[in-house]
Amino acid sequence: MKKIFALLLALCMMTSALGGIALAEDVEPGLLRTAVTYDISTMDVAQTTDNYLIPMNVFDRLFETRPVDGVVKSLATDYSVSADGLTYSFTLREGVVFSNGSPLTASDVQFSFERLLKMAKQNTEIALEVAGAEQVMNGEADTLAGFSVIDDTHFTVTLSAPNAGFLAELSSPAMSIVDAETMANAPKFGQEPADTIGSGPYIVTEWVANDHYTLVYNEKYWGEEPSAKKVIVWVIPEPSTQNELFLNGELDMIDLASLDSAIVASTYKTQYADKIVSTRKVGMTYLILNENNEYLKDVRVRKAIGMAIDVDAIIQGIFMGDATRENGIIPTGVWGHNDALEGFPYDPDGARAMLKEAGYKEGEVHFELALDSTANTSTQLVYAFISEQLEAVGIRAEIKSHEHSAWLALRSSGEMDSFVARWGMDYNDPANIMYTFFGNANVAKGRSLNYADEEVMARVSAARAIVDDAEREKEYQALEKKLIQEDAAWIPMFTELHLYAIGERVASFTPHWAGFSDFYAADFVLK
């Protein structure tokens, strides 16, 4: 009895500390309550590649990617592409205004592109594809040579090189459109709600650091009115606290990725099975091996490593089955994914034979598995599992933890022996992963740790210009097969499932197409 009383008292104190999160029966109509484990650092996509929840809801993009329909029109209502694949002509949606009443014009789109380049902080990659972008970024020009405003609702964008995936790129959160007029008088854009103005379905009305932020329906929004009229996102670092609040009816949605898998299995998959919503975290957890390393430069060693790792055991033992095996580079859920591609079979005997063929004795091959000190528990367990399985076939892979900034620097230098990481897709196009890792020697140095086949990298780069989707898919899949089966340049492992639980007040929830923890609040339907 004392333990029960203590638990109830603790819960009451916890609720009080969170500003009095209301019970379900006391909640105002139209309010959605959820939580995150850490606070945002900015609301400005020019300053972050991580804090997308507010930008996704407060701003619009020219296009959006939807779970079923793929890339769909948003602020852009029409477009055409020149025969050479370089120039895109766009028509803007008429009558759109920002939440402060300022009208959307083509000049705002141009300003948004150029601002990313001039800020030179984050998310510059897509804008850098426009002709003249380098000059703007370097301060040699004030405007983009490749951006032409025809009138308020028409403009063209000319790329420096053809890219058939450009429309998909424009749907990424990084390409949120801001108001040039507002920005001229918004010194604290991205930091103060009053200065952070967009044309999306919500307005951010408050941001209390390390406590919560609030979104309210934008009555000037041009699109369909959302079911959730107000959204409060609480910052609750302790997953166990989030769990208690959800079970107590004080949160309307909980991201189960933050909870211990044992709790998910014992509580949510049993008592709340009908409340679980799941989607793939469209992306890939993979192992990269440095081809400049004394041992890893031998393709037979890399193939042996791929054969020594039991990916299915990782999925069952660490992720409780909430993941799917991947055999290639283009992940499940991205167009161009090849279901028929054969990856590395789990074959420890074959791995030992491959090492022997390469002329190495047991224990002779050794290298470092570089661990980011900020990696979550699951990732740390994956490292430990890989190290143990490689040891079982006679390979010494020592796990060494590096402070986050040092880890990033070591990876960028191309001197890291190996690492495990997850790549999440920002837009639904194979180039988002193929080009990022194998598009040229510069990206290959740090991303794929010195992959060196110049012919393959030239083909990966050229594939972006193939306008015919069927032809482009065929080329990507041929390149993927070579990279995996012949070069063992990439050890694919798995794509995780992302599970959420919705409360009694929620009728339905559609997660982000790529399984982001960040969500579109308009994709909640409340009862």
C-alpha positions as CSV (number, residue, x, y, z in Angstrom):
1,M,0.0,0.0,0.0
2,K,2.8,2.4,0.9
3,K,4.5,1.7,-2.5
4,I,1.2,2.4,-4.3
5,F,0.7,5.7,-2.4
6,A,4.3,6.7,-3.1
7,L,3.8,6.1,-6.8
8,L,0.6,8.1,-6.9
9,L,2.2,10.9,-5.0
10,A,5.2,10.9,-7.4
11,L,2.9,11.0,-10.4
12,C,0.9,13.9,-9.0
13,M,4.2,15.8,-8.3
14,M,5.4,15.0,-11.8
15,T,2.2,16.3,-13.4
16,S,2.4,19.5,-11.3
17,A,6.0,20.0,-12.4
18,L,4.9,19.8,-16.1
19,G,2.4,22.6,-15.6
20,G,-0.6,20.6,-14.9
21,I,-1.1,18.4,-18.0
22,A,-4.9,17.7,-18.0
23,L,-6.6,14.4,-17.8
24,A,-8.4,13.3,-21.0
25,E,-11.9,14.2,-19.6
26,D,-10.7,17.7,-18.8
27,V,-9.1,18.5,-22.1
28,E,-10.4,21.3,-24.3
29,P,-11.8,20.2,-27.7
30,G,-9.3,20.2,-30.5
31,L,-6.3,20.0,-28.3
32,L,-3.5,17.4,-29.1
33,R,-1.0,16.6,-26.4
34,T,2.3,14.9,-27.1
35,A,5.9,14.9,-25.9
36,V,9.5,14.8,-27.1
37,T,12.6,13.7,-25.1
38,Y,14.7,16.8,-25.9
39,D,14.0,20.4,-26.7
40,I,14.6,22.0,-30.1
41,S,17.4,24.4,-30.6
42,T,15.9,26.5,-33.4
43,M,12.7,26.8,-35.5
44,D,14.8,27.8,-38.6
45,V,15.7,25.1,-41.1
46,A,18.7,27.2,-42.2
47,Q,20.2,26.4,-38.8
48,T,19.4,22.7,-38.3
49,T,19.1,19.3,-39.9
50,D,17.3,17.8,-36.9
51,N,14.6,20.2,-35.4
52,Y,11.9,19.8,-38.1
53,L,8.7,19.5,-36.1
54,I,7.9,23.2,-36.0
55,P,9.1,24.0,-39.6
56,M,7.0,21.1,-40.9
57,N,3.8,22.5,-39.4
58,V,4.4,26.3,-39.6
59,F,5.8,26.5,-43.1
60,D,4.9,25.1,-46.5
61,R,7.0,23.8,-49.3
62,L,6.5,23.8,-53.1
63,F,5.8,20.1,-52.9
64,E,5.1,17.6,-50.2
65,T,5.7,13.8,-50.0
66,R,2.7,11.8,-48.8
67,P,2.7,8.2,-47.6
68,V,0.4,6.9,-50.3
69,D,0.5,9.5,-53.1
70,G,4.2,10.2,-53.2
71,V,5.3,13.7,-54.2
72,V,2.2,16.0,-54.5
73,K,1.8,19.7,-55.3
74,S,1.6,22.2,-52.4
75,L,2.5,25.8,-52.9
76,A,3.3,24.9,-56.5
77,T,0.3,24.0,-58.6
78,D,1.9,23.3,-61.9
79,Y,5.4,22.8,-63.4
80,S,7.2,21.7,-66.5
81,V,10.7,20.6,-67.3
82,S,12.9,21.6,-70.3
83,A,14.0,18.8,-72.7
84,D,17.6,19.0,-71.3
85,G,16.4,18.5,-67.8
86,L,18.0,21.7,-66.6
87,T,15.2,24.3,-66.3
88,Y,12.0,23.8,-64.2
89,S,9.1,26.2,-64.7
90,F,6.7,26.6,-61.8
91,T,3.3,28.2,-61.1
92,L,2.5,29.2,-57.6
93,R,-0.8,28.7,-55.8
94,E,-2.8,32.0,-55.9
95,G,-4.2,33.6,-52.9
96,V,-1.8,32.1,-50.3
97,V,-0.8,34.5,-47.5
98,F,1.5,34.0,-44.6
99,S,0.0,34.0,-41.1
100,N,0.7,37.8,-40.7
101,G,-1.3,38.5,-43.9
102,S,1.7,39.0,-46.2
103,P,1.0,37.5,-49.7
104,L,3.1,34.7,-51.1
105,T,5.0,35.6,-54.3
106,A,7.7,34.1,-56.4
107,S,10.1,36.5,-54.9
108,D,9.6,34.8,-51.5
109,V,10.6,31.5,-53.1
110,Q,13.8,33.1,-54.6
111,F,14.6,34.7,-51.2
112,S,14.2,31.3,-49.4
113,F,16.7,29.7,-51.8
114,E,19.2,32.5,-51.6
115,R,18.8,32.8,-47.8
116,L,19.9,29.1,-47.3
117,L,23.1,29.8,-49.3
118,K,23.9,33.1,-47.6
119,M,23.3,31.6,-44.1
120,A,25.8,28.9,-45.1
121,K,24.9,26.9,-42.0
122,Q,22.7,23.9,-42.7
123,N,20.7,22.4,-45.6
124,T,22.5,24.1,-48.4
125,E,22.8,21.0,-50.6
126,I,19.6,21.4,-52.6
127,A,19.9,25.2,-53.2
128,L,23.5,24.6,-54.3
129,E,22.2,22.7,-57.4
130,V,20.9,26.0,-58.8
131,A,23.1,27.7,-61.4
132,G,25.1,30.5,-59.7
133,A,24.7,29.1,-56.2
134,E,28.4,28.9,-55.5
135,Q,28.7,32.6,-56.3
136,V,25.9,33.5,-53.9
137,M,27.4,31.3,-51.2
138,N,30.9,32.8,-51.6
139,G,29.5,36.3,-51.6
140,E,30.5,37.0,-55.2
141,A,26.8,37.5,-56.2
142,D,23.7,38.7,-54.3
143,T,21.1,36.8,-56.4
144,L,20.9,33.4,-58.1
145,A,21.7,33.5,-61.8
146,G,19.6,30.4,-62.2
147,F,16.5,31.8,-60.6
148,S,14.2,33.9,-62.7
149,V,11.0,35.6,-61.4
150,I,8.5,36.1,-64.2
151,D,5.7,37.5,-62.2
152,D,4.2,37.0,-58.7
153,T,3.1,33.5,-59.5
154,H,5.5,32.3,-62.1
155,F,9.2,31.6,-61.9
156,T,11.9,29.3,-63.4
157,V,14.8,27.5,-61.7
158,T,17.8,26.5,-63.9
159,L,20.1,23.9,-62.4
160,S,23.8,23.7,-63.0
161,A,23.4,20.0,-63.9
162,P,20.3,17.9,-64.7
163,N,18.6,16.3,-61.7
164,A,15.5,14.2,-62.3
165,G,14.9,14.0,-58.5
166,F,14.7,17.8,-58.0
167,L,10.9,17.9,-57.3
168,A,11.2,15.3,-54.6
169,E,14.1,17.3,-53.1
170,L,11.8,20.4,-52.9
171,S,9.4,18.5,-50.6
172,S,12.1,18.1,-47.9
173,P,11.7,20.2,-44.7
174,A,14.9,22.0,-45.7
175,M,13.1,23.7,-48.5
176,S,10.5,25.5,-46.4
177,I,9.4,28.8,-47.9
178,V,9.7,32.0,-45.8
179,D,8.4,35.5,-46.3
180,A,11.0,38.0,-47.5
181,E,9.0,41.0,-46.3
182,T,8.6,39.5,-42.8
183,M,12.3,38.5,-42.6
184,A,13.4,42.1,-43.1
185,N,11.8,42.9,-39.8
186,A,12.3,39.6,-37.9
187,P,15.7,39.7,-36.1
188,K,14.8,36.7,-34.0
189,F,13.4,34.5,-36.7
190,G,13.6,30.9,-35.6
191,Q,14.1,31.8,-31.9
192,E,11.0,33.9,-31.1
193,P,7.5,32.7,-32.0
194,A,6.4,36.2,-33.0
195,D,9.1,36.5,-35.6
196,T,8.7,33.0,-37.0
197,I,6.1,33.4,-39.6
198,G,5.0,30.9,-42.2
199,S,2.1,30.0,-44.5
200,G,1.5,26.5,-43.0
201,P,-1.5,25.2,-41.1
202,Y,-0.2,26.2,-37.7
203,I,1.3,29.2,-35.9
204,V,3.8,28.7,-33.1
205,T,2.5,30.8,-30.2
206,E,5.0,29.9,-27.4
207,W,8.3,28.2,-26.9
208,V,9.3,27.7,-23.2
209,A,12.8,26.3,-23.3
210,N,13.1,22.7,-22.0
211,D,9.4,22.7,-21.1
212,H,7.0,22.9,-24.0
213,Y,6.0,24.6,-27.2
214,T,2.6,25.3,-28.6
215,L,1.1,25.3,-32.1
216,V,-2.3,26.9,-32.9
217,Y,-4.3,26.6,-36.1
218,N,-3.5,29.3,-38.6
219,E,-6.9,30.8,-39.6
220,K,-5.3,32.3,-42.8
221,Y,-4.2,28.8,-44.0
222,W,-5.1,28.2,-47.6
223,G,-5.6,24.4,-47.2
224,E,-8.0,22.1,-45.4
225,E,-8.7,22.9,-41.8
226,P,-7.0,20.3,-39.5
227,S,-8.8,18.4,-36.8
228,A,-6.3,19.4,-34.1
229,K,-6.7,23.1,-33.5
230,K,-4.0,23.4,-30.9
231,V,-1.0,21.2,-30.2
232,I,1.1,21.2,-27.1
233,V,4.5,19.4,-27.3
234,W,6.0,18.8,-23.9
235,V,9.7,18.3,-23.4
236,I,10.0,15.3,-21.2
237,P,13.5,13.8,-21.2
238,E,12.6,10.7,-19.2
239,P,10.8,8.1,-21.4
240,S,9.5,6.4,-18.2
241,T,7.7,9.7,-17.4
242,Q,6.2,9.9,-20.8
243,N,5.0,6.3,-20.4
244,E,3.3,7.1,-17.1
245,L,1.6,10.2,-18.6
246,F,0.3,8.3,-21.6
247,L,-1.0,5.4,-19.6
248,N,-2.7,8.0,-17.3
249,G,-4.5,9.6,-20.2
250,E,-2.4,12.8,-20.1
251,L,-0.8,12.4,-23.5
252,D,-2.6,11.7,-26.7
253,M,0.3,10.1,-28.5
254,I,3.6,8.6,-27.5
255,D,6.5,7.8,-29.7
256,L,7.4,4.2,-28.6
257,A,10.9,4.6,-30.1
258,S,11.9,6.3,-26.9
259,L,10.7,3.5,-24.6
260,D,12.6,0.3,-23.6
261,S,11.7,-2.5,-26.1
262,A,10.7,-4.7,-23.1
263,I,8.0,-2.2,-22.1
264,V,6.8,-1.9,-25.6
265,A,6.5,-5.7,-25.8
266,S,4.9,-6.3,-22.4
267,T,2.5,-3.4,-22.3
268,Y,1.8,-1.8,-25.7
269,K,1.9,-4.9,-27.8
270,T,-0.5,-6.6,-25.4
271,Q,-2.8,-4.1,-23.6
272,Y,-2.7,-1.4,-26.3
273,A,-2.2,-3.5,-29.5
274,D,-5.2,-1.8,-31.1
275,K,-3.7,1.6,-30.4
276,I,-0.4,1.1,-32.1
277,V,0.3,2.8,-35.3
278,S,3.5,1.8,-37.2
279,T,5.5,2.7,-40.2
280,R,9.0,2.2,-41.5
281,K,11.8,4.5,-40.6
282,V,12.5,4.8,-44.3
283,G,16.3,4.6,-44.4
284,M,19.0,2.2,-43.5
285,T,21.2,1.0,-40.7
286,Y,24.5,0.0,-42.3
287,L,28.2,-0.7,-41.7
288,I,30.8,1.1,-43.7
289,L,34.4,-0.1,-43.9
290,N,37.4,2.1,-44.8
291,E,38.9,0.9,-48.1
292,N,42.2,2.6,-47.2
293,N,42.7,0.4,-44.2
294,E,45.5,-2.2,-44.4
295,Y,43.0,-5.1,-44.1
296,L,39.7,-3.6,-45.2
297,K,41.1,-2.6,-48.6
298,D,40.9,-6.3,-49.5
299,V,37.4,-7.0,-50.9
300,R,37.5,-10.6,-49.6
301,V,37.9,-9.3,-46.1
302,R,34.9,-6.9,-46.6
303,K,32.8,-9.8,-47.9
304,A,33.9,-12.0,-45.0
305,I,32.7,-9.3,-42.6
306,G,29.3,-9.2,-44.4
307,M,28.9,-12.9,-44.1
308,A,29.9,-13.0,-40.4
309,I,27.0,-10.7,-39.3
310,D,23.7,-12.4,-38.4
311,V,21.4,-9.5,-39.2
312,D,18.2,-11.5,-38.4
313,A,19.6,-12.2,-34.9
314,I,20.1,-8.5,-34.4
315,I,16.5,-7.8,-35.5
316,Q,15.1,-10.3,-33.1
317,G,17.4,-9.9,-30.2
318,I,17.9,-6.2,-30.1
319,F,14.8,-4.8,-31.8
320,M,12.3,-7.5,-30.8
321,G,11.4,-8.1,-34.4
322,D,10.5,-4.5,-35.1
323,A,12.8,-4.1,-38.1
324,T,13.2,-5.6,-41.6
325,R,16.3,-6.9,-43.2
326,E,17.9,-4.9,-46.0
327,N,20.1,-6.4,-48.7
328,G,21.1,-3.2,-50.7
329,I,21.6,0.5,-50.5
330,I,18.2,1.8,-51.7
331,P,16.0,1.1,-48.7
332,T,12.5,-0.4,-48.6
333,G,9.9,2.4,-49.1
334,V,12.0,4.3,-51.7
335,W,11.2,4.0,-55.3
336,G,13.9,2.0,-57.0
337,H,14.3,-0.4,-54.1
338,N,15.2,-3.9,-55.5
339,D,13.4,-6.7,-53.6
340,A,15.3,-9.3,-55.7
341,L,18.8,-8.1,-54.8
342,E,20.8,-10.7,-52.9
343,G,22.9,-9.4,-50.0
344,F,25.4,-11.1,-47.7
345,P,24.1,-14.5,-46.4
346,Y,24.9,-15.3,-42.8
347,D,27.7,-17.8,-43.3
348,P,30.4,-17.8,-40.6
349,D,32.1,-20.9,-42.2
350,G,32.2,-19.1,-45.5
351,A,33.6,-16.0,-43.8
352,R,36.4,-18.0,-42.3
353,A,37.1,-19.6,-45.7
354,M,37.2,-16.2,-47.4
355,L,39.7,-14.9,-44.8
356,K,41.9,-17.9,-45.4
357,E,41.7,-17.4,-49.1
358,A,42.9,-13.8,-48.6
359,G,45.9,-15.2,-46.7
360,Y,45.0,-14.1,-43.2
361,K,45.4,-16.2,-40.0
362,E,42.8,-16.1,-37.2
363,G,43.1,-12.9,-35.3
364,E,45.4,-11.2,-37.8
365,V,42.7,-8.9,-39.3
366,H,41.9,-6.1,-36.8
367,F,40.4,-2.7,-37.0
368,E,38.4,-0.2,-35.0
369,L,34.7,0.1,-34.8
370,A,34.3,3.8,-34.1
371,L,31.3,4.5,-31.8
372,D,29.7,8.0,-31.5
373,S,29.5,8.6,-27.7
374,T,25.9,10.0,-28.2
375,A,24.7,6.8,-29.8
376,N,21.5,5.3,-28.3
377,T,21.4,2.0,-26.4
378,S,20.2,0.0,-29.4
379,T,23.1,1.2,-31.5
380,Q,25.6,0.4,-28.8
381,L,24.2,-3.1,-28.6
382,V,24.5,-3.4,-32.4
383,Y,28.2,-2.5,-32.1
384,A,28.7,-5.1,-29.4
385,F,26.9,-7.8,-31.4
386,I,29.0,-7.1,-34.5
387,S,32.2,-7.1,-32.6
388,E,31.3,-10.5,-31.0
389,Q,30.3,-12.1,-34.3
390,L,33.4,-10.9,-36.1
391,E,35.5,-12.3,-33.2
392,A,33.8,-15.6,-33.7
393,V,35.3,-15.9,-37.3
394,G,38.7,-14.6,-36.3
395,I,38.4,-10.9,-36.8
396,R,39.3,-8.4,-34.0
397,A,37.0,-5.4,-34.2
398,E,37.6,-3.2,-31.2
399,I,34.9,-0.8,-30.2
400,K,36.2,2.7,-29.4
401,S,34.0,5.5,-28.3
402,H,34.6,9.0,-29.6
403,E,33.0,12.3,-28.4
404,H,30.4,13.4,-30.9
405,S,32.3,16.3,-32.6
406,A,35.5,14.2,-32.6
407,W,33.6,11.3,-34.2
408,L,32.3,13.5,-36.9
409,A,35.7,15.0,-37.6
410,L,37.3,11.6,-37.8
411,R,34.7,10.4,-40.2
412,S,35.0,13.5,-42.4
413,S,38.8,13.0,-42.5
414,G,38.3,9.6,-44.1
415,E,40.6,8.1,-41.5
416,M,38.0,6.2,-39.5
417,D,38.3,2.5,-39.8
418,S,34.6,1.7,-39.7
419,F,31.3,2.9,-38.3
420,V,27.7,1.8,-38.0
421,A,25.1,4.5,-38.6
422,R,21.5,5.0,-39.8
423,W,20.7,7.1,-42.8
424,G,17.2,8.5,-42.9
425,M,15.6,9.6,-46.2
426,D,14.8,13.3,-46.4
427,Y,13.0,12.9,-49.8
428,N,11.8,9.9,-51.8
429,D,14.4,9.5,-54.5
430,P,17.3,6.9,-54.8
431,A,19.8,9.8,-55.3
432,N,19.2,10.8,-51.6
433,I,21.3,7.9,-50.6
434,M,23.2,6.7,-53.7
435,Y,24.6,10.2,-54.6
436,T,25.2,11.1,-51.0
437,F,27.5,8.2,-50.4
438,F,28.9,7.4,-53.9
439,G,28.3,10.5,-56.0
440,N,31.9,11.7,-56.2
441,A,35.3,11.3,-54.4
442,N,34.5,14.2,-52.0
443,V,31.4,12.6,-50.5
444,A,33.0,9.1,-50.7
445,K,35.9,10.2,-48.5
446,G,33.8,10.6,-45.3
447,R,30.5,9.0,-46.2
448,S,31.7,5.7,-47.7
449,L,35.2,5.8,-46.3
450,N,37.3,6.1,-49.4
451,Y,35.4,4.1,-52.0
452,A,37.6,4.7,-55.0
453,D,36.0,3.3,-58.2
454,E,35.9,6.5,-60.3
455,E,33.8,4.9,-63.1
456,V,31.1,3.9,-60.6
457,M,31.0,7.3,-59.0
458,A,30.7,9.0,-62.4
459,R,27.8,6.7,-63.2
460,V,26.1,7.4,-59.9
461,S,26.4,11.1,-60.6
462,A,25.2,10.9,-64.1
463,A,22.2,8.8,-63.1
464,R,20.6,11.9,-61.5
465,A,20.2,13.3,-65.0
466,I,18.2,10.4,-66.4
467,V,14.7,11.8,-67.0
468,D,13.0,8.4,-67.7
469,D,12.2,6.9,-64.3
470,A,12.4,3.3,-65.6
471,E,15.8,3.8,-67.1
472,R,17.0,5.6,-64.1
473,E,15.8,2.8,-61.8
474,K,17.5,0.2,-64.0
475,E,20.8,2.1,-63.7
476,Y,20.6,2.6,-60.0
477,Q,19.9,-1.1,-59.4
478,A,22.8,-2.1,-61.6
479,L,25.1,0.2,-59.7
480,E,23.7,-1.0,-56.4
481,K,24.4,-4.7,-57.4
482,K,28.0,-3.9,-58.2
483,L,28.5,-1.9,-55.0
484,I,27.1,-4.7,-52.8
485,Q,28.0,-8.0,-54.6
486,E,31.2,-7.1,-56.3
487,D,32.8,-4.4,-54.2
488,A,31.3,-5.0,-50.8
489,A,31.5,-1.3,-50.3
490,W,28.4,-1.2,-48.1
491,I,27.3,-3.8,-45.5
492,P,23.5,-3.3,-45.4
493,M,21.6,-4.4,-42.2
494,F,18.1,-3.3,-41.5
495,T,15.3,-0.7,-41.5
496,E,13.6,-0.2,-38.2
497,L,9.9,0.0,-37.7
498,H,8.7,3.1,-36.0
499,L,5.9,2.5,-33.5
500,Y,3.6,5.0,-31.9
501,A,0.6,4.6,-29.6
502,I,-2.5,6.9,-29.8
503,G,-4.8,7.6,-26.9
504,E,-8.5,7.4,-26.6
505,R,-9.1,11.0,-27.9
506,V,-7.4,10.2,-31.2
507,A,-9.4,8.6,-34.0
508,S,-6.4,8.2,-36.4
509,F,-2.8,9.3,-37.0
510,T,-0.8,9.1,-40.2
511,P,3.0,9.2,-39.5
512,H,5.5,11.0,-41.6
513,W,6.1,9.0,-44.9
514,A,9.7,8.3,-43.8
515,G,8.9,7.5,-40.2
516,F,10.3,10.7,-38.7
517,S,9.5,11.3,-35.0
518,D,8.6,14.8,-36.2
519,F,5.0,14.8,-37.5
520,Y,2.4,16.8,-39.4
521,A,-0.2,17.8,-36.7
522,A,-2.8,18.0,-39.5
523,D,-2.4,14.2,-39.9
524,F,-4.1,13.6,-36.6
525,V,-7.9,13.2,-36.5
526,L,-9.3,13.7,-33.1
527,K,-12.6,12.2,-31.9
